[in-house]
Every structure is written in C-alpha cells, then in structure tokens.
Amino acid sequence: MSQDSTIPRVIVVTGPSGAGRTTAINALEDFGVEAIDNIPISLIPRLLQAPIAPGGIALGVDVRNRDFGVPALLDLIAALRTREDISVELLFLDCGKDALIRRFSETRRRHPLSPDTTPEDGIAREIALLEPVRAAADSLIDTTATSPHDLRAEIAHRFTRPSEARLTVSLLSFSYKRGLPQGADMIFDCRFLRNPHWDESLRPLTGLSGDVRAYIAEDARLAPFLRQITELLEFLLPAHREEGKAHITVGIGCTGGQHRSVAVTESVAAALAETGWQVSTEHRELERRGFLPRDEQFAHGGKDGRRL
C-alpha cells in the first residue's frame, strides 16, 4: 500500500457475509494492525479521536452492525478522507454468488439478511445492497476461488509496508487422499507415524486432542522427525526472507488429514513460534468435515505455542 508511512492508516474492511472478512481482519491483526470487528458505524469517529497505534487500525463493518447503512458508511469514509492526520483505505472483499451459497450451505449458517428464509435470498439482497460500497472501494479482493491462507498472503502483499516486511509461515495439514495442496512451497509426509485411526476410541477425535497427540508421541520416530523438520525450516526460512519472500506455505500430510498431520502441524508451528517466527496453521480436512468453523485459523506467536 503506497502512502506516507508516518501517517497512521485506517483500513475499513467490508463485503458480503461469507466473503472472508473475518480472515482478513485476523490477518491484518497478525501483521501488526490493531483490529476491531463489528463496530457500529456511529462509534467510529469517536474511536478515531484517540491516538492510533503505529501499525494502524482495521475496522470490520458489515450488515450485521446494528446501525449499518450504505449511505452512512459512504458518508463516514468521505468524512475520514478529509482528515490530514490519517490515511483511509476502504477494502472490499468480493465473492461470487454461487461460492457464497456453497459456503453458507457447508457451514449451515443463517444469512443475516434472511434469517427465516434461504441463504440465497439474503445473499442476493446483500450483493445488491453493497454495490455502491464495492464501487467506492480503494482495494477489492475477489475471494471466490481463494482459500483462507491465500487470502492472508494477499492481505500481506497489499497491506504490509516494505519497512515492515517480514516472512510469515503458514502450516497446512492435509489428506493425501485428496491430493497435494496447491501453492505449497514444501511438503512433509507423516504417514509412517503410528496411526490413531486404528484405535476405535481415538478415531472420532482429531490431532488437536491431547489423547491423540499422546498416542502419536508413543512412536519413537516422532521426536526426531519433529526435530529435523524444525531444524530444516529454521535453516531455510532466513534464506527465503533474505531473498525477499513474504510468505511460505508448508504442507504436512497424512492419509486422512485428521490425526497425525494435524498434531505434527501444531507441534512444528509451536516450535517455530518459540524461535520468533510468525506462524499460522490451517487444517484443511478438519475444516472440510466441520470439525472447525470455516476460516478459523490458529495463530502462533511468542512462547505460547503448543507441543506434543
């Protein structure tokens, strides 16, 4: 984003429900931007009277806000743009109607504009309602064919200043039955580890479960496997950062993508976070099967990460 880096930035994030606003807000927060979601439009001017943190502030606004209105939002943006002490950008997350319908069907959520009817009705109404906001947007990201981690990468590309550039690492667990994840920079296979699937009491659980993780940890090959993956990544990541790369995606797969790959992904993420890397995890199969809400991400930072 080209702007005077000394002027605090205000990023207003909006778009149709299901287009990925929560993922975008979380990504901006991970990249050092203060984030506030679902804030009433009437409170924003008062909020921006206070000093803004150096990283800027992102404000999530959508039709669920109690005082949401397209004229009110556009008037707010116009008023904020007259101020010389802040730099304002309107980010609109767009998405095709069919993709939005599919997402609401997968999550079985009610659409905020059609709580008593089908999501299709609310989606059509919201797309039409937000068209003037879409037309006024400074930045538009179409998430129709974009995964959550790809959206995070795009947010980093657009909203991280060169002086703030840092390498972010996304760890993705996946199932080999469904093929390799597109766009992964590195792939690790953990199908050789002890498989909780064959224990009937553990089969319904996931690699986020302490019992599953303890079961896998009984495999003597796990500890050296984790150590060598972590050491390899700690060797490679600085080199990629020096080459100017902003984002690395590492895939970790097992047969079903539910137990071993999830546990290993969480452990590697925690180990990298302890050494200072900005890490997030995504569990493709858990999201697909409904174990996790759509777009839910796990951010690891500092020394709060989890290990097996």
C-alpha positions in Angstrom: 0.0 0.0 0.0 1.6 3.2 -1.1 1.3 6.0 1.4 3.3 8.2 3.7 4.5 5.7 6.3 4.4 8.4 9.0 0.6 8.9 8.8 -1.5 6.4 10.7 -3.6 4.2 8.4 -7.2 3.3 8.9 -8.4 0.3 6.9 -12.2 -0.2 6.7 -12.9 -3.8 5.8 -16.3 -4.8 4.4 -18.0 -7.1 1.9 -20.8 -9.6 1.7 -21.2 -12.1 4.5 -19.1 -15.2 3.8 -16.6 -13.4 1.6 -13.8 -13.7 4.2 -13.9 -10.5 6.3 -13.0 -12.4 9.5 -10.0 -14.0 7.8 -8.9 -10.6 6.5 -9.3 -8.9 9.9 -7.4 -11.7 11.6 -4.6 -11.5 9.0 -4.3 -7.7 9.4 -4.1 -8.2 13.2 -1.4 -10.8 12.8 0.6 -8.3 10.6 0.6 -5.7 13.4 -2.6 -3.8 12.6 -4.9 -3.2 15.5 -8.2 -4.8 14.6 -11.8 -4.2 15.7 -14.6 -6.1 14.1 -18.4 -5.4 14.1 -18.0 -1.9 15.4 -21.1 0.3 15.0 -20.5 3.0 12.3 -21.7 5.8 14.7 -18.8 4.9 17.1 -16.0 5.0 14.6 -15.5 8.8 14.6 -15.2 8.8 18.4 -12.8 5.9 18.3 -10.5 7.6 15.8 -10.2 10.7 18.0 -7.8 8.7 20.2 -4.2 8.2 19.0 -3.7 5.3 16.6 -1.1 2.6 17.1 1.9 2.8 14.8 0.7 -0.3 12.8 -2.6 1.4 12.1 -6.1 0.2 12.7 -8.5 -2.1 10.8 -12.3 -1.7 11.3 -14.6 -4.5 10.2 -18.1 -3.3 9.2 -20.9 -5.3 7.6 -24.7 -5.7 7.5 -24.7 -7.3 11.0 -23.8 -4.0 12.6 -26.8 -2.6 14.4 -26.6 0.8 12.6 -25.3 -0.3 9.3 -26.4 1.6 6.2 -24.7 2.1 2.9 -25.2 5.9 2.9 -23.9 6.1 6.5 -20.8 4.1 5.6 -20.0 6.1 2.5 -20.5 9.4 4.3 -18.2 8.2 7.0 -15.5 7.3 4.5 -15.8 10.6 2.8 -15.6 12.5 6.1 -12.5 10.5 7.2 -10.8 11.2 3.9 -10.9 14.9 4.6 -8.6 14.4 7.7 -4.9 15.1 7.2 -3.8 13.1 10.3 -4.9 9.7 9.0 -4.8 7.7 5.7 -8.0 5.9 5.0 -8.5 2.9 2.7 -11.7 1.0 2.0 -11.1 -2.7 1.5 -14.0 -4.6 -0.1 -13.9 -8.4 -0.1 -15.9 -9.6 -3.1 -17.2 -13.1 -3.8 -19.4 -14.7 -6.4 -22.9 -15.6 -5.6 -22.5 -19.4 -6.2 -19.4 -19.5 -3.9 -21.3 -17.7 -1.2 -24.2 -20.1 -1.4 -21.9 -23.0 -1.2 -20.1 -21.6 1.9 -23.4 -21.0 3.7 -24.5 -24.5 2.8 -21.3 -26.0 4.1 -21.5 -24.2 7.4 -25.3 -24.3 7.7 -25.3 -20.7 8.9 -28.3 -18.4 8.5 -27.7 -15.3 6.4 -28.1 -12.1 8.4 -30.5 -10.6 5.8 -32.6 -13.8 5.5 -32.7 -15.5 8.9 -36.1 -17.0 8.3 -35.7 -17.9 4.6 -33.0 -19.5 2.4 -29.4 -18.0 2.3 -29.9 -17.4 -1.4 -32.4 -14.7 -0.7 -30.1 -12.9 1.7 -27.1 -13.2 -0.5 -28.8 -11.7 -3.5 -30.1 -8.8 -1.4 -26.7 -8.1 0.2 -24.9 -8.1 -3.1 -27.3 -5.6 -4.5 -27.2 -3.5 -1.3 -23.4 -3.3 -1.2 -22.8 -2.5 -4.9 -22.3 1.3 -4.2 -19.7 0.4 -1.5 -18.0 -2.0 -3.9 -17.8 0.7 -6.5 -16.2 3.1 -3.9 -13.6 0.7 -2.7 -9.9 1.5 -2.8 -8.9 -2.1 -2.8 -11.0 -5.1 -4.0 -10.1 -8.7 -3.4 -12.2 -11.4 -5.1 -12.2 -14.4 -2.8 -14.4 -16.7 -5.0 -11.6 -19.1 -5.6 -9.3 -18.1 -2.8 -8.5 -20.2 0.3 -8.1 -18.6 3.7 -4.3 -18.9 3.6 -4.2 -17.5 0.1 -6.3 -14.5 1.3 -3.8 -14.0 4.1 -1.0 -13.9 1.6 -2.8 -11.3 -0.5 -3.5 -9.2 2.6 0.2 -9.3 3.5 1.1 -8.3 -0.1 -1.2 -5.4 -0.2 -1.0 -4.0 3.4 2.5 -4.7 4.6 4.8 -1.8 4.0 8.3 -2.6 2.8 9.8 -1.3 6.1 7.5 -3.8 7.9 8.1 -6.7 5.6 8.7 -10.0 7.4 8.3 -13.6 6.4 5.1 -15.3 7.5 4.8 -19.0 7.6 1.6 -21.0 7.0 1.5 -24.6 8.0 -1.2 -26.6 6.3 -2.3 -30.1 7.3 -3.9 -32.2 4.6 -5.1 -35.6 3.4 -3.2 -37.4 0.7 -6.5 -39.0 -0.4 -7.5 -35.5 -1.7 -4.2 -34.6 -3.3 -1.4 -32.3 -2.6 -2.3 -28.7 -1.6 -1.9 -26.2 -4.4 0.7 -23.5 -3.8 2.6 -25.3 -1.1 6.3 -24.4 -1.1 7.3 -27.6 0.9 5.6 -30.9 1.7 6.3 -33.3 4.5 4.8 -36.8 4.7 4.0 -38.2 8.2 2.1 -41.3 7.1 4.8 -43.5 8.6 3.9 -42.5 12.2 1.6 -44.5 14.4 -2.0 -44.1 13.2 -4.7 -43.3 15.8 -7.3 -44.2 13.2 -6.9 -47.9 14.2 -7.8 -47.1 17.8 -11.6 -47.0 17.9 -11.7 -44.7 20.9 -9.4 -42.2 19.1 -10.9 -42.5 15.6 -13.6 -39.8 16.1 -11.1 -37.4 17.6 -8.6 -35.1 15.8 -4.9 -34.2 16.1 -5.9 -31.3 18.4 -6.9 -33.8 21.1 -4.5 -34.5 23.9 -5.2 -38.2 23.8 -4.5 -38.4 20.1 -1.2 -36.4 20.5 -0.1 -38.7 23.4 -0.9 -41.7 21.2 1.3 -40.4 18.4 4.0 -39.4 20.8 4.5 -43.0 21.8 6.0 -43.6 18.3 9.8 -43.3 18.9 10.2 -41.8 15.4 8.1 -38.7 16.2 10.6 -36.7 18.3 13.5 -36.9 15.7 11.0 -36.2 12.9 9.8 -33.1 14.6 13.3 -32.0 15.4 14.6 -32.5 11.9 11.6 -30.7 10.3 12.0 -27.8 12.7 15.8 -27.6 12.1 15.4 -27.7 8.4 12.8 -24.9 8.4 14.9 -22.8 10.8 17.7 -23.2 8.3 15.6 -22.4 5.2 13.3 -19.6 6.4 16.0 -17.0 6.9 17.3 -17.7 3.4 13.9 -17.2 1.9 13.4 -14.0 3.9 16.8 -12.6 2.6 15.6 -13.3 -0.9 12.6 -11.1 -0.3 9.9 -13.7 0.0 7.0 -12.6 2.2 5.1 -15.9 2.7 5.9 -19.6 2.9 3.4 -22.4 2.9 4.4 -25.8 4.3 2.1 -28.7 3.8 2.1 -31.7 6.2 0.1 -34.7 5.1 -1.2 -38.0 6.4 -3.7 -40.5 5.0 -6.9 -38.9 6.2 -5.7 -35.4 7.3 -7.4 -35.8 10.7 -4.9 -37.1 13.2 -1.2 -37.3 12.5 -0.8 -34.4 10.1 -2.8 -32.1 12.4 -0.8 -33.0 15.5 2.5 -32.6 13.7 1.5 -29.3 12.2 0.6 -27.9 15.6 3.8 -29.0 17.1 6.0 -27.6 14.3 4.1 -24.3 14.5 4.7 -24.1 18.2 8.4 -24.8 17.9 8.8 -22.2 15.2 6.8 -19.6 17.2 9.1 -20.1 20.1 12.1 -19.0 18.0 10.2 -15.9 16.9 8.6 -16.8 13.5 5.1 -15.5 12.7 3.2 -18.8 12.1 -0.4 -19.7 11.4 -1.9 -23.1 10.9 -4.8 -24.3 8.7 -6.3 -27.8 8.9 -7.9 -28.5 5.5 -9.6 -31.7 6.4 -10.9 -30.6 9.8 -12.5 -27.5 8.1 -14.0 -29.6 5.3 -15.5 -32.1 7.7 -16.9 -29.5 10.0 -14.6 -30.1 13.0 -13.6 -26.4 12.7 -15.7 -23.3 11.8 -14.9 -22.0 8.3 -12.0 -19.6 8.1 -10.8 -20.5 11.6 -7.1 -20.0 11.9 -4.6 -20.8 14.6 -2.0 -18.1 15.1 1.2 -19.0 17.0 3.4 -16.3 18.4 5.8 -15.9 21.3 6.2 -18.9 23.5 2.6 -19.8 23.9 2.5 -22.4 21.2 1.5 -26.0 21.9 3.8 -29.0 21.6 3.1 -32.7 21.6 
